[in-house]
Each structure stands twice: as structure tokens, then as C-alpha cells.
């Protein structure tokens, strides 16, 4: 070896932080009630028969595939539905079967709301800030209050329990209560939150996107703006983020009226890349300029799709921007999209252009059949919550929730044993369905090591 050649290090490479995807497992009462105002797909398929078994298996196939691609993949449990405790708070009484009979007869809309499948979309479960961004170095979680819709507002309590059961170690994780459920503090979680960074374990930028703020801001005319700026500001304070590396941007009201009910329906970011439609933000230049100024260690890459290439309607119909944009073990990125993207020629051409462009790191697109979720208004990115974990934090996660072949097979067998293959809204009043669901969920908490998670267990 020449004196000019540095000796090779025999020390192993330092383990890197990873971005883990925690997907929501579809529940045994998956149904299409069309409850979410502004969600075009949800409204279009209202009252159609659903297939809970196939819905859960579709989600598990995606989880299994991502784990096989070398990504950290976890699973989050569904919530108990119908939610009898809330119905009792609303004045229905007696045995659970009596409650279901009363509400089905007197207030069927309430039964649908208390049976919503919406907790499967864990992009709305919480906002998560990695330890690299927080003042105390812990991963911070704040469950979304989901205050704008009754059927979603009942989720935060059990969401908080589930997150606390999975991310237990107080040295690694910090859990906050959901924000007050007021019109001025509407919080829809990670669906309106994007993080940019050079590497997942390095300090990054946190972008909070809102639909409503002060009186002078433009507002949508047809649909509610679910995310309030004050909520993003509160979460940033709770998570002890550096204000210089936080930005609050307004979503275009016209896009909300066109069915873009969350920012992740029109924009997706990962690492140093932002893929977005030209109609995503009120002030796109301000968002880009902030990323350019503040991103440390890497030049940002912006991929914009304009109206000439793809309309907002095509974006909403295909959920192109609700694809998952993932960093692979080799450093390239993969776009995980729904089958509907391939079905739309304009959308698929846009994806092919992005993948063929060597100026960005997106090297491939992977297509998954998630039709049961898509018909209810949620695509690949709706189903997952992103959590960046350094090696110590990853080791502190409840080990039973990590997807591998063994757990995926066990969960598939569990679904096949307990789930029905057809469900209509009238079935939600069936006490037998409630018993079936509780039996399934009780077994699931044992499989995933979650303890007494549900109200019926406590």
C-alpha cells in the first residue's frame, strides 16, 4: 500500500435513521357511508356494498411488498366500530344490541357516523416530528383532533392509546394530547404535513399546510377547509421545533372545492424532493424559496405538474399525489401509486415522464390494487403514517408491530377467519357483526401486543 493511500477503515458503517411507514389495517366493518364532505370518491360510492376482507388483504399486500423491498414497515390497528360508547353519550341506552336497534330506527345517520371506516387512513392519525428536529431529541406525536367531521372526531382517544402502546419508551418518544376540538383549531394530522431533509436522520424542514386561517385569507366556497393554521402552529410549539425551520403555507381554496380535501391529494414530499401540482398552494414561490433557503446538506428538487399536463380533476380521480414517495435502500426513490393512476392515460404519461427524467431521483413506479380504499376516498399515502426513527428509537418500538412474512401471513389468516366479504349499511345494526368485530379485535391486540386498547376491553 502506498503512503499516499489512506488505510481502509475496518469499522462498520454507522447505522442510519430510517423512515418507517405504519399502515392502518382496515377494520372488519369497512363500509361506504359517504360521510366526508369534499371527498369526491367517498361521496360517489356512498351506500355501495363493501368487501372488508378484500380491503384488509389489499392493504396487507402493500405492507408485505414494502417490507420485502427493504423498507421499515409497521402496522397500526383499526378502531372499534360501531362505537357504542359514543352512541350512549348521545342518549341511546340499554344493552349494546338495544342501542344498535334504537339508533338504526331513530337516527340511521348517527349509526353510519359511529361505524365509519375512516380510521384506516393513518395519515390523519397524528402529526409526527423526528428527534432530529425536536429540541429534546425525542420523536413527538400529536393525534389529530379531526374536528370538522363527527365520524372522525371520535378517533383521537384510541389513536393516542395505540401510539402509546407502540411507541412506549419515554426516553425516545413524547406523546401529546389532541388539540382542543374547536373550529379554530381543526387538525387533520400528517395529511397536511410534509418534512424535507438531506437524509432522514438529519435535521430537516417541516411544512404545515392549512386551508383556513384569518378573515382576510381566501376561502373555499363549496367545501370546508379542514386544517386550520392555528393547529399547525400549536403542533409546532408542542413538538418544540425551531421556528426558523417551520413554514405554514395555505392550500389553494379552488383546489379544496375541486376535491383536494387534504394537501396529500395534490402534493407529496420526501427527502429533498417535492412533487406537486401547480394548483397546490396559494403561494408556490414562497414554499419553494423557503425550502431553497433552509434545506441543509442538499439542493432541493421540485417536480411540478401543471394544468396542461394534468387537471386537478385527474389528480383527484387518480390520487396521483397521494402516492407514497419512498427512499429505497440504494438511495433512489420509488413512487407507490394506486391502480387508478395506470388506468388514466394522462396520469400514467405524467408518471412515465417523471420516472424517465434523470434530473430527479424517482427511478420507478410501483402500482398496487387498493380499490376498496380508493372507493372510500383514500389512496396509498392515506393508509400510512411516516415515523423517522434512529437505531435506538427503532429498537424501542413494540417489536410485534413490524411487518415481515410471518406477521403478514398471520394477519392474513386472521382477516380470512374474521372478516365478511360483503357489507352494506344495514348490516351495521346487526349485533352479531358487533360481536364478530370485537372478537377479532380482541385477538388482534394479542397478536400485536397492544394490551387493553379498546373500550370494550377496559
C-alpha positions in Angstrom: 0.0 0.0 0.0 1.5 3.4 -1.0 2.0 6.1 1.6 -0.5 8.3 -0.3 -3.3 5.8 0.0 -5.4 6.1 3.2 -5.9 2.9 5.1 -9.3 1.3 4.7 -11.4 1.5 7.8 -12.4 -1.7 9.4 -15.2 -0.1 11.5 -18.7 -1.0 10.4 -20.8 1.7 8.8 -22.8 3.7 11.3 -26.5 2.6 11.3 -28.7 5.2 9.7 -32.1 6.5 10.7 -34.9 5.2 8.7 -38.4 6.5 7.7 -40.8 3.8 8.8 -44.3 3.5 7.3 -47.0 2.5 9.7 -50.1 1.5 7.7 -53.6 1.4 9.1 -55.1 -2.1 9.0 -58.6 -1.9 7.5 -61.3 -2.9 10.1 -63.9 -5.6 10.0 -66.7 -3.2 9.5 -65.2 -1.4 6.4 -68.1 0.3 4.7 -69.0 3.1 2.3 -71.1 5.7 4.0 -70.1 8.8 2.1 -69.7 10.9 5.2 -66.8 13.2 4.3 -67.9 16.4 2.6 -65.4 17.4 -0.1 -64.1 13.9 -0.6 -65.3 13.2 -4.2 -64.6 9.4 -4.2 -66.3 8.9 -0.8 -69.5 10.7 -1.9 -69.5 8.9 -5.3 -69.5 5.4 -3.7 -71.8 6.1 -0.8 -74.0 3.2 0.2 -72.4 0.8 -2.2 -71.6 -2.7 -0.9 -68.1 -3.1 0.5 -65.8 -6.0 0.9 -64.0 -5.7 4.3 -62.0 -8.9 3.8 -60.6 -7.8 0.4 -60.0 -4.3 1.7 -57.8 -5.6 4.6 -56.0 -8.0 2.3 -55.2 -5.3 -0.3 -53.6 -3.2 2.5 -51.6 -6.1 3.8 -50.3 -6.9 0.3 -48.9 -3.4 0.1 -47.4 -3.7 3.6 -45.8 -7.0 2.7 -44.4 -5.7 -0.6 -42.8 -2.7 1.0 -41.2 -4.8 3.7 -39.9 -7.1 1.0 -38.3 -4.0 -0.7 -36.2 -3.5 2.4 -38.3 -0.7 4.0 -39.3 -0.5 7.6 -43.0 -1.3 7.6 -45.2 -1.4 10.7 -49.0 -1.8 11.2 -51.5 0.2 13.2 -54.7 -1.3 14.4 -58.2 -0.4 13.3 -60.7 1.1 15.7 -63.8 -0.5 17.1 -66.9 0.3 15.0 -69.8 0.8 15.6 -68.6 2.8 18.6 -71.2 2.1 21.2 -69.7 4.3 24.0 -70.3 7.4 21.8 -73.8 6.4 21.0 -74.5 6.1 24.7 -73.1 9.5 25.2 -75.6 10.7 22.7 -78.5 9.4 24.7 -79.1 5.8 23.5 -79.3 3.3 26.3 -79.7 -0.3 27.2 -77.7 -3.3 26.1 -75.5 -2.9 23.1 -78.0 -4.7 20.9 -80.7 -2.4 22.1 -78.6 0.6 21.3 -78.0 -0.6 17.8 -81.7 -1.2 17.2 -82.6 2.3 18.6 -80.1 4.2 16.6 -80.9 2.2 13.4 -84.6 3.1 13.8 -84.3 6.7 15.0 -81.0 8.1 13.7 -79.5 6.0 11.0 -77.1 8.8 10.1 -75.6 8.5 13.5 -75.2 4.8 13.1 -73.3 5.4 9.9 -71.1 8.0 11.6 -70.3 5.8 14.5 -69.4 3.0 12.1 -67.1 4.9 9.8 -64.1 3.1 8.3 -62.1 6.3 8.3 -59.5 5.3 11.0 -57.9 3.1 8.4 -56.3 6.3 6.9 -53.5 6.8 9.4 -52.1 9.7 7.5 -54.8 11.5 9.6 -53.9 9.7 12.8 -51.3 12.2 14.0 -48.5 14.6 13.2 -45.1 13.2 13.9 -41.8 15.1 14.3 -38.5 13.2 14.3 -36.0 13.6 17.1 -33.6 15.3 14.7 -36.0 18.2 14.5 -37.1 18.5 18.1 -35.4 20.3 21.0 -35.3 17.3 23.2 -34.2 14.7 20.6 -37.4 12.6 21.1 -39.9 11.7 18.4 -43.1 13.7 19.1 -46.6 12.5 18.4 -49.8 14.6 18.4 -53.0 12.8 17.5 -55.2 14.8 15.1 -58.4 16.1 16.6 -60.3 15.7 13.2 -62.8 18.3 14.5 -64.6 19.1 11.2 -66.5 15.8 11.0 -68.4 13.9 13.7 -67.4 10.5 12.3 -63.7 11.3 12.6 -63.8 13.3 15.8 -64.3 10.1 17.8 -60.9 8.7 16.7 -58.2 10.6 18.7 -58.6 8.9 22.1 -58.0 5.4 20.7 -55.4 6.7 18.3 -53.5 8.1 21.3 -53.7 4.8 23.1 -52.4 2.9 20.0 -49.5 5.2 19.5 -48.6 5.0 23.2 -48.8 1.2 23.1 -46.4 1.0 20.1 -44.0 3.8 20.9 -43.8 3.3 24.7 -40.3 4.3 25.8 -40.5 7.8 27.3 -36.7 8.3 26.7 -37.4 8.0 22.9 -40.9 9.2 22.4 -43.1 12.1 23.6 -46.9 11.9 23.3 -49.2 14.9 23.4 -53.0 15.1 23.7 -55.0 16.1 20.6 -55.6 19.8 20.3 -59.0 21.2 21.5 -61.7 20.3 19.0 -62.8 23.7 18.0 -63.5 25.3 14.6 -60.4 27.5 15.0 -58.1 24.5 15.8 -59.1 21.9 13.2 -56.2 19.4 12.8 -56.1 16.7 10.2 -52.6 15.3 11.0 -49.9 14.2 8.7 -52.0 14.5 5.6 -51.3 18.3 5.7 -47.7 18.0 7.0 -44.5 17.3 5.0 -40.9 17.0 6.0 -37.9 17.7 3.9 -34.3 16.7 4.7 -31.0 15.7 3.1 -31.1 12.4 5.0 -33.9 11.1 7.2 -31.7 11.2 10.3 -30.5 14.7 9.7 -32.3 17.9 10.9 -35.0 18.8 8.4 -37.7 21.3 7.5 -41.4 20.8 8.5 -44.1 22.2 6.2 -47.6 22.6 7.6 -50.3 23.3 5.0 -53.6 24.8 6.0 -56.9 25.6 4.4 -58.2 28.2 6.8 -56.7 31.0 8.9 -57.6 34.7 9.3 -60.6 36.5 7.9 -58.6 38.1 5.1 -57.4 34.8 3.7 -59.2 33.4 0.6 -61.6 30.6 1.5 -63.2 27.7 -0.4 -66.8 28.3 -1.4 -68.1 24.7 -1.6 -66.3 22.5 0.9 -64.9 23.1 4.4 -61.2 23.9 4.9 -60.4 21.1 7.4 -56.9 22.2 8.5 -56.5 25.5 10.4 -53.2 27.4 10.5 -53.5 27.8 14.3 -53.5 24.0 14.7 -50.2 23.7 12.8 -48.7 26.5 14.8 -49.8 24.7 18.0 -48.3 21.4 17.0 -45.0 23.0 16.0 -44.8 24.5 19.5 -45.8 21.2 21.2 -43.1 19.4 19.2 -40.5 22.0 20.2 -39.5 22.7 16.6 -37.1 25.5 15.6 -39.3 28.3 14.1 -36.7 29.0 11.5 -37.2 25.5 10.0 -41.0 25.6 10.1 -43.2 27.1 7.4 -47.0 27.4 7.2 -48.4 27.5 3.7 -52.0 27.9 2.5 -53.6 25.4 0.2 -55.5 26.9 -2.8 -59.2 27.3 -2.0 -60.2 26.4 -5.5 -58.3 23.1 -5.2 -60.3 22.3 -2.0 -63.5 23.0 -3.8 -62.3 20.6 -6.6 -62.0 17.7 -4.0 -58.5 18.3 -2.6 -59.6 17.9 1.0 -56.1 17.3 2.3 -52.7 18.6 0.9 -51.6 15.0 0.3 -54.2 14.8 -2.5 -52.2 17.4 -4.5 -48.6 17.3 -3.2 -46.2 14.8 -1.8 -42.7 15.3 -0.5 -39.8 13.1 0.6 -36.2 13.8 1.5 -35.2 16.7 -0.8 -38.0 16.2 -3.4 -41.3 18.0 -3.6 -43.8 16.6 -6.3 -46.8 18.9 -6.6 -49.5 20.2 -8.9 -49.3 23.8 -9.9 -52.6 24.4 -8.1 -51.4 23.1 -4.7 -50.5 26.3 -2.9 -51.7 29.9 -2.8 -48.0 31.0 -3.0 -45.9 28.2 -4.5 -42.9 30.5 -4.9 -42.8 31.2 -1.1 -42.8 27.5 -0.4 -40.0 26.8 -2.8 -38.0 29.8 -1.7 -38.2 28.7 1.9 -37.1 25.2 1.1 -34.2 26.5 -1.0 -33.0 28.8 1.8 -33.4 26.4 4.7 -32.7 22.9 3.4 -29.3 21.8 4.8 -26.9 19.5 3.0 -28.7 19.0 -0.3 -30.2 21.0 -3.2 -34.0 20.6 -3.4 -35.7 19.0 -6.4 -39.1 20.4 -7.4 -41.3 18.5 -9.8 -44.3 20.5 -10.8 -47.2 19.2 -12.9 -49.3 21.9 -14.5 -52.9 22.1 -15.7 -51.8 21.5 -19.3 -50.3 18.1 -18.4 -52.9 17.1 -15.8 -56.0 18.7 -14.5 -56.9 18.9 -10.8 -59.8 16.6 -11.6 -57.5 14.0 -13.0 -55.2 14.3 -9.9 -58.2 13.9 -7.6 -59.7 11.0 -9.6 -56.4 9.0 -9.7 -54.9 10.1 -6.4 -51.5 10.5 -8.2 -50.2 12.9 -5.5 -51.5 10.6 -2.8 -48.8 8.1 -3.9 -46.1 7.3 -1.4 -42.7 8.7 -2.4 -40.1 6.4 -0.7 -36.4 6.4 -0.4 -35.1 3.0 -1.2 -32.0 1.3 0.4 -29.9 2.2 -2.6 -30.8 5.9 -2.3 -33.1 6.1 -5.3 -36.8 6.9 -4.8 -39.9 4.9 -5.7 -43.4 6.2 -6.3 -46.0 3.8 -4.9 -49.3 4.6 -6.6 -52.8 3.2 -6.9 -54.0 1.2 -9.9 -56.2 4.1 -10.9 -53.1 6.0 -11.9 -52.3 3.4 -14.5 -56.0 3.4 -15.7 -55.8 7.1 -16.6 -53.6 7.6 -19.7 -52.8 11.3 -18.8 -51.8 10.4 -15.3 -49.7 7.4 -16.4 -47.9 9.5 -19.0 -47.1 12.1 -16.3 -45.7 9.3 -14.1 -43.6 7.9 -17.0 -42.2 11.4 -17.7 -41.2 11.7 -14.1 -39.5 8.3 -13.9 -37.7 8.8 -17.2 -36.4 12.2 -16.2 -32.8 11.7 -14.9 -32.8 15.1 -13.3 -34.8 13.7 -10.3 -34.2 10.7 -8.1 -37.5 8.9 -8.7 -36.4 5.8 -10.5 -39.5 3.7 -10.6 -43.3 3.5 -10.0 -44.9 0.6 -8.3 -48.7 0.0 -8.8 -51.0 -1.5 -6.2 -54.6 -2.5 -6.3 -56.2 -0.6 -3.4 -59.6 -0.2 -4.9 -61.5 -0.9 -1.7 -59.7 2.0 -0.1 -59.8 4.2 -3.2 -63.6 3.9 -3.4 -63.9 5.3 0.1 -61.6 8.2 -0.8 -58.1 7.2 0.3 -55.0 6.2 -1.7 -51.7 4.7 -0.8 -50.4 7.6 1.3 -53.7 7.9 3.2 -53.1 4.5 4.6 -49.7 5.2 6.2 -48.2 7.3 8.9 -44.5 8.2 8.5 -42.2 7.9 11.5 -38.5 8.7 11.2 -36.5 6.6 13.8 -32.8 6.4 14.6 -31.4 3.0 15.6 -32.2 3.4 19.3 -35.7 4.6 18.7 -36.4 1.8 16.2 -35.2 -0.7 18.8 -37.6 0.8 21.3 -40.7 0.3 19.1 -43.1 -2.5 20.2 -41.5 -5.3 18.1 -44.7 -7.1 17.4 -46.0 -4.5 15.0 -43.2 -4.8 12.4 -44.3 -6.5 9.2 -42.4 -9.4 8.0 -43.5 -12.5 6.1 -44.6 -14.3 9.3 -46.7 -11.4 10.7 -48.2 -10.7 7.3 -49.2 -14.3 6.9 -50.6 -14.4 10.4 -52.7 -11.2 9.8 -53.9 -12.5 6.5 -55.1 -15.7 8.2 -56.8 -13.5 10.9 -58.6 -11.5 8.3 -59.8 -14.5 6.4 -61.1 -16.0 9.7 -63.0 -13.0 11.0 -63.9 -10.6 8.1 -67.0 -10.7 6.0 -66.7 -10.4 2.2 -69.8 -8.2 1.7 -71.2 -5.5 3.9 -74.0 -2.9 3.4 -75.0 -0.1 5.7 -78.0 -2.1 7.1 -75.5 -4.7 8.4 -74.1 -2.2 10.8 -77.2 -2.6 13.0 -76.5 -6.3 13.4 -75.4 -7.2 16.9 -73.8 -10.3 15.5 -71.5 -8.1 13.4 -70.5 -6.2 16.6 -69.7 -9.4 18.4 -67.7 -10.7 15.4 -65.7 -7.5 15.3 -65.0 -7.4 19.0 -63.8 -10.9 18.9 -61.5 -10.2 16.0 -60.1 -7.0 17.6 -59.5 -8.7 20.9 -57.4 -11.3 19.2 -55.6 -8.6 17.2 -54.5 -6.8 20.3 -52.9 -10.1 21.5 -51.2 -10.6 18.1 -49.7 -7.1 18.1 -49.1 -6.9 21.9 -51.2 -3.8 22.4 -52.8 -4.6 25.7 -56.3 -3.3 26.5 -56.7 -0.9 23.7 -60.4 -0.8 23.0 -63.2 0.4 25.2 -64.9 -3.0 25.3 -61.6 -4.4 26.8 -61.3 -1.8 29.5 
